[in-house]
Amino acid sequence: MPYVVGIVLSIGVAVLARSVGFDRDRAFYPTVIIVIASYYVLFAAMSGSVQTVLLESIVMTGFAIAAVVGFKLSAWIVVGALAGHGVFDFLHGEILVNSGVPVWWPAFCLAYDFGAAAGLAWLITRGLTTNDARHSTH
């Protein structure tokens, strides 16, 4: 069920973002990856472990850097960061112990991440989003 909810929610958010114009700004998907990565820090805080907060913050920082680089250079980097976070979700329990993470979260987040990555890749290949910062009107 978490996989179904994650993919359906990623599609729903993508459709909403497209219909109201949120995703026409290069900042939308980079912001999404930063928010997605921040949830594991939230779960670590809920666990009460300072060490886990620090470790999850380090991982989040890596995804935030990828989001910024993708924003500055190419949306394809953001696609990779979203997909990479899905892989991280799959491996999370093997890499970090975070007792605050709900048991269903990694599966849900993996599905959401892959759905968002696929959606952004689809937008890029169809020229429906700015792929390159040099072509931005900002």
Secondary structure, DSSP 8 states (H G I E B T S, - for coil): -HHHHHHHHHHHHHHHHHHHTGGGSTTHHHHHHHHHHHHHHHHHHHHT-HHHHHHHHHHHHHHHHHHHHHHHTBHHHHHHHHHHHHHHHHHHHHH---TTS-TTHHHHHHHHHHHHHHHHHHHHHTT-S--BGGG---
